């Protein structure tokens, strides 16, 4: 989020707060300030100044999950792109329009899930085309990956989607 949109968001949050808080905040006095000042400066109806420093409280697990998933997705793409040219071309032909959903087993560490990626790419490369279906495929011999599913024929190129990669949206 850029500085301008973050500042607008902060003003919106304080205005919503001002509408329900017991203080009589003059809504027209709410102004975004630059560091090192607090985020928002405003005045009460009696003229007293009030400032707010806004922070976002986010559970570490919620913040970590998307980061881990993005990291795994990039590693998948990198591993696929490291294949020798003939294997990479075979992979691209095989999965040219595929959306591949992958569910990693969260009980294993991120490092261990990362180490399973070469196995996954090799598995995909050697998967018989008759086995490619829209049902879940379990990878026996790789406990870090719970399952994968193929979806399809509507994209340009392969795309890896990882379970639990969610868009966290602003409640405003």
PyMOL commands that set and color helices and strands:
alter all, ss='L'
color gray80, all
select helices_A, chain A and resi 3-20+27-29+60-81+85-94+110-115+117-126+129-131
alter helices_A, ss='H'
color red, helices_A
select strands_A, chain A and resi 31-32+40-43+49-52+99-104+145-151+159-162
alter strands_A, ss='S'
color yellow, strands_A
deselect
rebuild
show_as cartoon
